[in-house]
Amino acid sequence: MTSTEFHELVAWARLGEICQNYLHKGKLIYVEGYLKTRSKVMPDGTKKFRTEIVVQDMIMLEKRSHGEGGADESEMMSAPAESEHGSMGSGEDMPISDDVFEG
């Protein structure tokens, strides 16, 4: 029996725009990046945690459908070059909204 796992992914800048335009739940992709765990203190005092994959490189493994245009080749997408604080900065300015841990 084969099982499928879904993970929370975070992509920034141009790579984030590409993911938003071409990816959907269930699309077969390959990603490289790093794990980032964020926490939030709830109003009742409990602490909730969320671990995400911050995407640095992404390859679409499925061929494009006719509606997506372009060639039928898989493509490699890369995040911007790393800054002095790492590829996505320190993460301290990353907002956590009230609904971020729902669902």
N, C-alpha and C positions, 0 to 999 in steps of 0.2 A: 504494500500500500504506500502510495506517495503522498506526502503532506506538503502543503503550501504555507509559507510564512510571509506575513506582510510586516514591514518595518517603517517607522517614521523617518522620513528623509528630509533634510534641510539643504537647500541649494540657494546660493546668493548670486547677485549681479546677472550677467548675461546667461550663465548656466541656469539660474532660476527661471529666467524668462523662457528659455528653451524647454525646460521641464514642464512649465505651466502650459505651453502651447502644444507639446507633442506627447506628453505622458498622461496616462490615466491608470486607475487602479487595475492591477492585473497585467499590465504591459511588462513584457520580459526585458529587463535591463541588467547591466553589470555596472556596479559603482565601486569607486575607490574613495576613501575618505577616512574620517576618524569618528570615534564615539564621543558624544557630549551628553553629560547628564545634568539636567537642570532641576531645581527644586522650587517649590512654592509652599509657603505657610498658609494654610486655609484659615478661614475665620474661626473655626472651632479649635485652632491650635495644632492640628495635625499637619504633618509635612508630607506633601505629595512629590514624587519623583518621576521624571520622564527622561528616558535615554533615547537619543536620536543619532542618526548617522549624518554627519555634515559632509556633503558630497563635494569632492574635489575633481573627480573625473567620472564620466558617465558614458557608457556605450549602449546604444539601443540595439538589442539582439534580434528583434523581429524586423523583417523587411517592412518598409513603408506601405501603407495601403494606398489605393489610388487617390483617395481624398486628401492625403497629406502632401502630395506633390513631390517633385525632386526625383533623384535617382533611387534605385532599389538597393542601395548599399547601406550597410550599417555604418554609423558615424560615431566618431569619438568627440566628446565635448569636454572641455577643460575649464576649470575655474580660473580666475585671475591669478597672477603670480603672487607668492606669499609676501606679505608686508613684514616689517620688523617685529610685529606682534603675532606673527603666525598668519595662516592663510585667511582667516576670517576675523582677525582682531582678537581681543581678549574675551569677547562674549558678554562682558559686563553690561553693555548697552542694549542687549537683546531683550526686548519687552516680553513679559509673560502675561498674557491677558487672562481674564477670569475663566474663559472657556477653553484654554489651551489643554487642559487635562481631561476634558469631557470626551465621551465617545469611546 
